[in-house]
């Protein structure tokens, strides 16, 4: 790793664009985190929606039995 930094540090393009390269690496490494977050949020909303529908159905069936 140290040798890679040594050799890449000699390249003019890398010297001039080191900060954007680092930011790009950080952003790319965070994509799976955001993807998982959005997927889990969607799954949680669907689960809450299913639970609410089941509770409503249960209430309706209890009302039918009562009458």
N, C-alpha and C positions, 0 to 999 in steps of 0.2 A: 504494500500500500504506500509506503514511504517512497519507494522508487517510482511508483506511478506518479505521485505528486511532484517529484523531482523532474521527471521527464515532461510531464504535462505543463509544468510551470515554465518551461523553456519555450513553449509555443506561444507566439504573439497573440493569436486569437484568444487563447485561454486567459492570458494575462489581462487583456482588455475587457473580457466578458465574464470574469470569474463570478461576480455577484449574480448576474442573471442566470448563470449556469447553476449556481447553488440554489437559488430560488426555484428554478425549474425542477431540480431534483426533489426538493422538499414538496412542491405541489404534486408532482407525479407520485410520490410515496404516500400522499394523503388521500389519493383518489379512492382506494379500497375502503378507507375509513368512512368517507362520506357516502359511498355507495351502500355500505352495510347499514349506516345510520338511516338513510332514506328507506331502504328495504324494510328494516325493522319497524320504522315509524308507520309505514304503510300496512305492515302485517298487524300491528297493534290496533290501528284504526279499524281494519276489517274485523278483527276479533271483537272489539268493543261493539261494532255494528251488529255482529252475529249474536252477541250476548243480549243486546237490547231487543232484538227481534224475538229471541227465545223467551225473554221475560214478558214481552207483550203478548206473545202467543199463549203463554202460561196463564196470564191474567184473563185473557178471553176465554180460555177453556174452563177456568174456575168460575167465571161469570155464567157460562152456559150450564154448568153443573148446579149452580145455586138456584137458577130459575127453573 
